[in-house]
């Protein structure tokens, strides 16, 4: 795809990573932040809608409190509380110079996982954009309790870093483009910090397992890394959005991107165009329940696009209610789909491995022939 076509967009989500918001000594990279603000202000003046997903609060708080580590009960949350106001002051003061109003939005996992809150958030964000406000979004580390709760230790949360959060925001708002700015030029055939012969990849047409395998872990000071960026790119391209991973330390990088300079790796949208409901089921919910199915059921779901029948279930793990989203895994434990359950976990255990015709006899009632209806299943591979 030509770069000028790639950047021909209206609604943009820009994620600013921790390592582009601070210098090597951990202090705020003030000039860089203000260059981002200037570039984004120019986009707004051109009539584009911009949403910022920002990292940095924990790091700023850690520096302010003169801490060496954020390990320990409540330390990260305390750092976030101290750092968030400091972070927002830079954005508010900077955008005020261009007569642009900003809004702070702090989100937890439940704001996506609980569908009524998910839809309410969408309404709020759309209204802010309609009012020409730039929403500035961050994970609410101060009150997020998922990682502190032993009861929920087996839960797969919808996001645990701002790469995934930015992808969920882009998905929820049907953004045309997600830009992930970090301290790396884009995607390489291997980690360029470890392999000087790594080759740069300019364009990715499909985020398949081969591409995902190129991802590495978090960089120093951050919680993401290339792995989470590729997972974000997979989500956004599945609903028809574009993604660009670029180096945020390049001076005035946002302006250069929208001047069609060849920076970063482009991820091209697929023709899949997942519906809003399918996106929510597959990516925006916290999942604790798990259904292990046989090979025949896996093949039927992935290749024939069928519902999940009780006869295909081998095992039911953890507890869940009717209507909750559960993970669908094969016999090797690989998650390949998610779906909204028609029966709760105990009912699923009772009817697992049986024909649909036997549900009434086993349970004494029958609400559905299927454990999960096809319309409520999202394939993940």
C-alpha positions in Angstrom: 0.0 0.0 0.0 1.2 3.5 -0.8 2.0 5.6 2.2 -0.3 8.5 1.0 -3.2 6.1 0.9 -2.3 4.6 4.3 -2.5 8.0 6.0 -5.7 9.1 4.3 -7.7 8.8 7.5 -10.2 10.7 9.7 -10.1 9.1 13.2 -6.7 8.3 14.7 -5.7 6.7 18.0 -2.1 7.5 19.0 -0.4 5.5 21.7 2.6 7.1 23.4 4.8 4.5 25.2 6.7 5.1 28.5 10.1 5.1 26.8 9.2 7.9 24.4 7.8 10.1 27.2 10.9 10.1 29.3 14.7 10.5 28.8 17.2 7.9 29.6 17.6 9.2 33.2 13.9 8.7 33.8 13.0 12.4 33.7 10.2 13.7 31.5 11.2 14.3 27.9 9.5 17.7 28.0 10.6 18.8 24.5 9.5 15.5 23.0 6.1 15.7 24.7 5.5 19.2 23.4 6.5 18.1 19.9 3.8 15.4 20.1 1.3 18.0 21.2 2.3 20.4 18.4 1.9 17.6 15.8 -1.4 16.4 17.2 -2.7 19.9 17.4 -1.9 20.3 13.7 -3.9 17.2 12.9 -6.9 18.5 14.9 -6.7 21.8 13.1 -6.9 19.9 9.8 -10.2 18.4 11.0 -8.9 15.0 12.1 -10.2 13.3 15.3 -7.4 12.2 17.6 -7.5 10.1 20.7 -4.3 9.7 22.8 -3.5 6.6 24.8 -0.6 7.5 27.1 1.7 5.6 29.3 4.1 7.1 31.8 2.2 7.8 35.0 3.8 4.9 37.0 7.3 5.9 35.8 6.8 9.5 36.6 5.5 8.7 40.1 8.4 6.3 40.7 10.8 9.0 39.8 9.1 11.6 42.0 9.0 9.3 45.0 12.6 8.3 44.4 11.9 4.6 44.3 14.2 2.0 42.8 11.4 -0.5 42.2 7.6 -0.7 42.0 7.5 -4.2 43.5 5.4 -4.7 46.6 1.7 -4.4 47.6 0.3 -1.1 46.4 3.6 0.5 45.3 2.7 0.6 41.6 -0.7 2.0 42.4 0.8 4.7 44.6 3.2 5.6 41.9 0.4 5.9 39.4 -1.6 8.2 41.7 1.4 10.5 42.1 2.5 10.4 38.4 -0.9 10.7 36.7 -1.6 14.3 37.8 2.0 15.3 36.8 1.5 13.6 33.4 -1.8 15.3 32.7 -0.4 18.7 33.6 2.0 18.5 30.6 -0.9 17.6 28.2 -3.3 20.3 29.6 -0.7 23.0 29.5 0.6 22.0 26.1 -2.7 21.8 24.3 -3.9 25.0 25.9 -1.3 26.8 23.8 -3.3 25.7 20.8 -6.7 26.4 22.3 -7.5 22.7 22.3 -9.4 21.2 25.2 -8.4 17.8 26.6 -10.2 15.2 28.7 -8.7 12.7 31.1 -10.2 9.2 31.0 -8.8 6.5 33.3 -10.0 3.0 32.5 -10.0 -0.4 34.2 -10.6 -3.8 32.7 -14.3 -3.8 33.8 -14.9 -0.7 31.6 -14.6 -3.0 28.6 -15.5 -6.4 30.1 -18.9 -5.2 31.4 -20.8 -4.6 28.2 -23.1 -1.8 29.5 -20.0 0.1 30.6 -18.3 -0.6 27.3 -21.2 0.9 25.4 -21.4 3.9 27.8 -17.7 4.5 27.3 -18.2 4.5 23.5 -20.9 7.1 23.8 -18.8 9.3 26.0 -15.8 9.2 23.7 -17.8 9.9 20.6 -19.4 12.9 22.3 -16.0 14.3 23.3 -14.8 14.0 19.7 -18.0 15.6 18.5 -17.2 18.5 20.9 -13.6 18.8 19.4 -12.1 17.6 22.6 -8.9 15.4 22.6 -9.5 12.4 25.0 -6.3 11.4 26.8 -6.7 7.8 28.0 -4.6 5.8 30.5 -5.0 2.6 32.4 -6.2 3.4 35.9 -3.5 1.6 37.8 -4.5 3.2 41.0 -7.7 1.3 41.4 -7.1 -1.7 39.1 -7.1 -4.8 41.3 -6.9 -7.7 38.9 -3.2 -8.4 39.5 -3.7 -8.1 43.3 -6.6 -10.5 43.6 -5.6 -14.1 44.1 -9.2 -15.2 43.4 -8.9 -13.9 39.9 -5.4 -15.1 39.3 -6.6 -17.5 36.6 -8.5 -14.8 34.7 -7.4 -13.7 31.2 -7.9 -9.9 31.4 -8.9 -7.9 28.3 -5.9 -5.6 28.7 -2.9 -5.4 31.0 -0.8 -2.9 29.0 -1.5 0.3 27.0 -0.8 -1.4 23.7 -3.8 -3.6 24.1 -5.8 -0.7 25.6 -5.1 1.4 22.6 -6.3 -1.4 20.3 -9.5 -1.7 22.3 -10.1 2.0 22.1 -9.5 2.0 18.4 -11.8 -1.0 18.0 -14.6 0.6 20.2 -14.5 3.9 18.2 -14.0 2.3 14.7 -10.8 4.3 14.3 -9.2 4.4 10.9 -5.6 4.2 12.2 -3.8 3.2 15.3 -0.3 4.6 15.7 1.9 2.9 18.3 5.0 5.0 19.1 7.8 3.3 21.0 11.6 3.3 21.0 12.0 1.0 18.0 11.7 1.8 14.3 9.1 -0.9 13.6 9.0 -4.7 13.1 12.1 -6.6 12.2 12.8 -10.2 11.3 14.4 -10.5 14.7 15.2 -8.2 17.6 17.5 -5.6 16.2 18.9 -4.8 19.6 20.3 -8.3 19.8 20.8 -9.1 16.1 22.5 -6.4 13.9 21.5 -8.4 10.8 17.8 -8.2 11.5 15.9 -7.0 8.5 13.3 -4.2 8.7 9.7 -5.1 7.6 8.0 -2.2 5.9 4.5 -3.8 5.5 2.5 -6.6 7.0 -0.6 -7.9 5.2 -1.7 -10.4 7.8 -0.8 -10.7 11.4 -0.6 -14.5 11.5 1.3 -16.8 13.9 4.5 -16.4 11.9 4.3 -12.6 12.4 3.3 -12.9 16.1 6.4 -15.1 16.7 8.6 -12.2 15.8 7.4 -10.4 18.9 9.6 -10.0 22.0 8.9 -9.0 25.6 8.7 -5.7 27.3 11.4 -3.0 27.0 13.0 -1.6 30.1 10.6 0.6 31.9 7.5 -0.5 30.0 5.0 -3.3 30.2 4.4 -3.9 26.5 7.0 -4.8 23.9 6.7 -5.9 20.3 4.6 -8.9 21.3 1.8 -6.8 22.7 2.0 -4.4 19.8 1.6 -7.2 17.3 -1.4 -8.5 19.3 -2.9 -5.0 19.1 -2.2 -4.9 15.4 -4.0 -8.2 14.9 -7.2 -6.9 16.7 -7.3 -3.6 14.8 -6.7 -5.0 11.4 -9.4 -7.7 11.9 -12.1 -5.0 12.2 -10.8 -3.1 9.2 -8.4 -0.5 10.8 -4.8 0.3 9.9 -1.9 0.1 12.3 1.6 1.8 12.2 4.4 0.9 14.6 7.0 3.7 14.5 9.9 5.2 16.5 8.5 8.0 18.8 12.0 9.3 19.4 12.4 10.6 15.8 11.9 14.4 16.1 8.4 15.5 15.1 7.6 11.9 14.0 3.8 12.4 13.9 4.2 15.3 11.4 6.6 13.2 9.3 4.1 10.3 9.3 1.3 12.5 8.0 3.7 14.0 5.5 3.9 10.5 4.0 7.5 9.8 5.0 8.4 6.1 5.0 8.6 5.6 8.7 7.6 2.5 10.7 5.9 -0.7 9.8 2.4 -0.6 8.2 -0.2 -3.2 9.0 -2.8 -3.5 6.4 -6.5 -4.1 7.3 -8.0 -7.5 6.5 -11.3 -8.0 4.7 -12.8 -9.7 7.8 -14.5 -6.6 9.3 -15.5 -8.1 12.6 -18.7 -6.7 14.0 -18.7 -4.7 17.2 -20.2 -7.6 19.2 -17.7 -10.1 17.8 -14.9 -7.7 18.8 -16.2 -7.5 22.3 -16.6 -11.2 22.7 -13.1 -12.0 21.3 -11.0 -9.2 22.8 -12.7 -6.9 25.2 -13.9 -9.2 28.0 -12.2 -10.7 31.0 -12.3 -14.5 30.7 -12.1 -17.0 33.5 -14.2 -19.9 32.3 -12.8 -22.4 29.9 -14.2 -25.2 27.7 -11.9 -27.8 26.4 -13.2 -29.4 23.2 -12.2 -32.3 21.0 -10.6 -32.0 17.6 -13.9 -32.5 15.7 -15.5 -29.6 17.5 -12.4 -27.4 16.9 -12.5 -28.2 13.2 -16.3 -27.6 13.0 -15.9 -24.2 14.6 -12.9 -23.0 12.6 -13.5 -24.6 9.2 -17.3 -24.9 9.0 -18.3 -21.9 11.2 -20.7 -24.0 13.3 -22.0 -23.6 16.9 -20.4 -25.5 19.8 -22.5 -28.5 20.7 -22.3 -30.3 24.1 -21.0 -33.5 22.5 -17.8 -31.8 21.5 -16.9 -30.7 25.1 -14.3 -32.8 26.9 -13.8 -30.6 30.1 -15.2 -27.6 31.8 -12.8 -25.5 33.8 -13.5 -22.8 36.5 -16.9 -21.3 37.2 -19.0 -19.1 35.0 -22.6 -17.9 34.6 -24.9 -18.1 31.6 -24.2 -15.2 29.3 -20.5 -14.8 30.3 -17.7 -15.1 27.7 -15.6 -18.2 28.0 -12.4 -19.5 26.4 -12.6 -22.3 23.9 -9.5 -24.5 23.9 -8.3 -27.6 22.1 -7.0 -30.7 23.8 -3.5 -29.2 23.9 -4.8 -26.2 25.9 -4.4 -23.8 23.0 -7.2 -21.1 22.9 -8.6 -20.8 19.4 -11.9 -19.0 20.0 -14.1 -17.3 22.6 -17.9 -17.4 23.0 -20.8 -16.4 25.1 -22.1 -19.4 27.0 -25.8 -20.5 26.8 -25.5 -22.5 30.0 -23.5 -22.0 33.3 -20.5 -24.0 34.2 -22.3 -26.6 36.3 -24.9 -27.2 33.5 -22.1 -27.5 31.0 -20.4 -30.2 33.1 -23.6 -32.2 33.3 -24.3 -32.2 29.5 -20.7 -32.3 28.3 -20.1 -35.1 25.8 -23.9 -35.7 25.3 -26.1 -35.1 22.3 -28.3 -32.0 22.2 -31.4 -34.3 22.3 -30.4 -35.4 25.8 -30.2 -32.0 27.4 -33.8 -32.0 28.5 -33.5 -35.4 30.1 -30.3 -34.5 31.9 -31.1 -31.0 33.1 -34.9 -31.2 33.3 -35.2 -28.2 31.0 -33.7 -27.1 27.7 -33.1 -23.5 26.7 -30.7 -24.1 23.8 -29.5 -27.0 21.6 -26.0 -25.5 21.7 -23.5 -24.6 24.4 -22.5 -21.5 22.4 -24.4 -20.3 19.3 -22.3 -19.5 16.2 -23.3 -15.8 16.3 -21.7 -15.6 19.7 -18.4 -17.1 18.8 -15.3 -15.2 17.7 -12.4 -17.2 16.2 -9.0 -16.1 17.4 -6.7 -17.8 14.8 
